[in-house]
Amino acid sequence: MQIITDIGTLIVSTPGTCGGRPRITVHNIVIDFNAGIKPEEIVAQRPQLMLAQVYAALAYYYANKEVIDTEIVGEIEEYDRLEAEYTAKRQ
């Protein structure tokens, strides 16, 4: 008998770890996917993931697209700010 997986168990969020987000975040998967990397390729690059987890992350993203897109933009802006600050200190 085949076991049915509850897709709610495929994404895990732990308070205090990665800001309460999964260790490999939905953001990581979405950034790769939006860069043209296919779900199968994401799994090949991150063998600790199951294909079902990548699709669950993408479903979560599309259900919360506006919020996640805003968070990703904020993370990129923070990264750019920190990089510029670090570069300025090195000069």
C-alpha positions as CSV (number, residue, x, y, z in Angstrom):
1,M,0.0,0.0,0.0
2,Q,1.4,3.4,-1.0
3,I,1.7,6.0,1.7
4,I,0.1,9.4,1.0
5,T,2.3,12.4,2.0
6,D,0.7,15.4,3.5
7,I,2.3,18.3,1.6
8,G,2.1,20.4,4.8
9,T,5.0,18.2,6.1
10,L,7.3,19.0,3.2
11,I,8.2,22.5,4.4
12,V,9.5,22.9,7.9
13,S,9.9,26.1,9.8
14,T,11.9,26.1,13.1
15,P,11.9,29.2,15.3
16,G,15.4,30.5,15.8
17,T,16.8,28.8,12.7
18,C,17.2,30.9,9.6
19,G,14.9,33.6,11.0
20,G,12.3,30.9,11.5
21,R,12.4,29.9,7.9
22,P,13.4,26.5,6.6
23,R,17.2,25.9,6.4
24,I,17.1,25.9,2.6
25,T,14.5,28.6,2.3
26,V,11.6,28.9,-0.1
27,H,13.5,32.1,-1.1
28,N,16.5,30.0,-2.2
29,I,14.4,27.7,-4.3
30,V,12.4,30.6,-5.8
31,I,15.5,32.5,-6.7
32,D,16.9,29.4,-8.5
33,F,13.6,28.7,-10.2
34,N,13.2,32.3,-11.4
35,A,16.8,32.2,-12.7
36,G,15.6,29.4,-15.0
37,I,16.8,26.4,-13.0
38,K,14.3,23.5,-13.4
39,P,13.0,21.8,-10.2
40,E,14.9,18.6,-11.2
41,E,18.1,20.6,-11.5
42,I,17.5,22.2,-8.0
43,V,17.2,18.7,-6.5
44,A,20.4,17.7,-8.3
45,Q,22.2,20.7,-6.8
46,R,20.7,20.1,-3.4
47,P,20.4,16.3,-3.0
48,Q,19.1,16.7,0.6
49,L,15.8,17.9,-1.0
50,M,13.1,15.8,-2.5
51,L,11.4,16.9,-5.8
52,A,8.1,17.1,-3.9
53,Q,9.7,19.6,-1.5
54,V,10.8,21.9,-4.3
55,Y,7.3,21.8,-5.8
56,A,5.8,22.4,-2.3
57,A,8.1,25.4,-1.9
58,L,7.0,26.7,-5.3
59,A,3.3,26.2,-4.4
60,Y,4.0,28.1,-1.1
61,Y,5.6,30.9,-3.1
62,Y,2.8,31.3,-5.5
63,A,0.3,31.3,-2.7
64,N,2.3,34.1,-1.0
65,K,4.0,35.6,-4.0
66,E,3.7,39.3,-3.1
67,V,5.1,38.9,0.4
68,I,7.9,36.6,-0.7
69,D,8.9,38.8,-3.6
70,T,9.1,41.8,-1.2
71,E,11.2,39.8,1.2
72,I,13.6,38.7,-1.5
73,V,14.0,42.3,-2.7
74,G,14.7,43.4,0.9
75,E,17.3,40.6,1.3
76,I,19.1,41.6,-2.0
77,E,19.1,45.3,-0.9
78,E,20.5,44.4,2.5
79,Y,23.2,42.2,0.9
80,D,24.1,45.0,-1.5
81,R,24.2,47.5,1.4
82,L,26.5,45.3,3.5
83,E,28.7,44.6,0.5
84,A,29.1,48.3,-0.2
85,E,29.9,48.9,3.5
86,Y,32.5,46.2,3.6
87,T,34.1,47.4,0.3
88,A,34.2,51.0,1.6
89,K,36.0,49.8,4.8
90,R,38.6,47.9,2.8
91,Q,39.6,50.9,0.7
